[in-house]
Amino acid sequence: MFSLLNLTGSTSVPTLIAAGHFVKREQRIPNSDEKIQLVWGCTIVSLFISSILVFLYSLVDPTTGNILKTVENTGLILIAIVMLLLILIHAVIFFVSFGWYAKICARKLKP
């Protein structure tokens, strides 16, 4: 189930594309306020898409009952900690993309 929350596919590539698109469209790197809005916006969208995929997977997979039993036995606090860690990992990937990669894209724009 957690393989559907694949961080490399669901965050890295789309975010690099978004960072490059922002730099190309605006002809500059995002300022700190824009960067924060972009990071949290992308985080929310990524988690929403991942949640939809997990939900659809749970409808199709016949072993969903086992997954739900495991989730029930795990406890709310551990699940909350795992979700918080996933959100932080997403945010770090997005901050790198909208910082470091945006600077690389901006350098490519200059003649």
C-alpha positions as CSV (number, residue, x, y, z in Angstrom):
1,M,0.0,0.0,0.0
2,F,2.7,2.5,0.9
3,S,4.4,1.8,-2.4
4,L,1.7,3.9,-3.9
5,L,3.1,6.8,-1.9
6,N,6.2,6.6,-4.1
7,L,8.1,9.8,-3.3
8,T,10.3,9.7,-6.4
9,G,7.4,9.5,-8.9
10,S,4.7,11.5,-7.1
11,T,6.9,14.5,-6.0
12,S,10.3,14.8,-7.6
13,V,9.6,14.8,-11.4
14,P,6.4,16.9,-11.3
15,T,8.0,19.4,-9.0
16,L,11.1,19.8,-11.1
17,I,8.8,20.4,-14.1
18,A,6.7,22.9,-12.0
19,A,9.9,24.7,-10.8
20,G,11.2,24.9,-14.4
21,H,7.9,26.2,-15.6
22,F,7.7,28.8,-12.9
23,V,11.1,30.1,-13.8
24,K,10.4,30.1,-17.5
25,R,7.1,31.9,-17.1
26,E,8.1,34.5,-14.5
27,Q,11.7,34.8,-15.8
28,R,13.0,34.7,-12.2
29,I,13.2,32.3,-9.2
30,P,10.4,32.4,-6.7
31,N,10.8,34.8,-3.8
32,S,10.5,33.3,-0.3
33,D,6.7,34.0,0.0
34,E,6.0,32.4,-3.4
35,K,8.3,29.5,-2.6
36,I,6.4,28.7,0.6
37,Q,3.0,28.9,-1.2
38,L,4.3,26.7,-4.0
39,V,5.8,24.2,-1.6
40,W,2.7,23.8,0.5
41,G,0.4,23.9,-2.5
42,C,2.3,21.1,-4.2
43,T,2.5,19.1,-0.9
44,I,-1.3,19.3,-0.5
45,V,-1.9,18.3,-4.2
46,S,0.6,15.5,-4.0
47,L,-0.9,14.0,-0.8
48,F,-4.4,14.4,-2.3
49,I,-3.5,12.5,-5.4
50,S,-1.7,9.8,-3.4
51,S,-4.7,9.5,-1.2
52,I,-7.0,9.0,-4.2
53,L,-4.7,6.3,-5.6
54,V,-4.6,4.5,-2.2
55,F,-8.4,4.6,-2.0
56,L,-8.8,3.3,-5.6
57,Y,-6.2,0.6,-4.9
58,S,-8.1,-0.4,-1.8
59,L,-11.3,-0.8,-3.8
60,V,-9.6,-3.1,-6.3
61,D,-7.3,-5.2,-4.1
62,P,-9.0,-8.1,-2.4
63,T,-6.5,-8.0,0.5
64,T,-7.7,-4.6,1.6
65,G,-9.3,-6.2,4.7
66,N,-5.8,-7.2,5.9
67,I,-4.5,-3.7,5.3
68,L,-7.4,-2.2,7.3
69,K,-6.9,-4.6,10.2
70,T,-3.2,-3.7,10.3
71,V,-4.1,0.0,10.3
72,E,-6.5,-0.5,13.1
73,N,-3.9,-2.4,15.2
74,T,-1.2,0.2,14.5
75,G,-2.7,3.0,16.5
76,L,-3.6,6.6,15.7
77,I,-0.4,8.1,17.1
78,L,1.9,6.0,14.9
79,I,-0.1,6.7,11.8
80,A,0.0,10.4,12.6
81,I,3.7,10.3,13.0
82,V,4.1,8.4,9.7
83,M,1.9,10.9,7.9
84,L,3.8,13.8,9.4
85,L,7.1,12.3,8.2
86,L,5.7,11.9,4.7
87,I,4.5,15.5,4.7
88,L,8.0,16.7,5.8
89,I,9.7,14.5,3.2
90,H,7.4,16.0,0.5
91,A,8.2,19.5,1.8
92,V,11.9,19.0,1.7
93,I,11.8,17.7,-1.8
94,F,9.7,20.7,-2.9
95,F,11.9,23.2,-1.1
96,V,14.9,21.7,-2.9
97,S,13.1,21.8,-6.2
98,F,11.9,25.4,-5.9
99,G,15.2,26.6,-4.5
100,W,18.2,24.8,-6.0
101,Y,16.6,23.6,-9.2
102,A,14.9,26.9,-9.9
103,K,18.3,28.6,-9.7
104,I,19.7,26.2,-12.2
105,C,16.7,26.9,-14.5
106,A,17.2,30.7,-14.1
107,R,20.9,30.4,-15.0
108,K,19.9,28.6,-18.2
109,L,17.7,31.6,-19.1
110,K,20.5,34.1,-19.0
111,P,22.5,34.5,-22.3
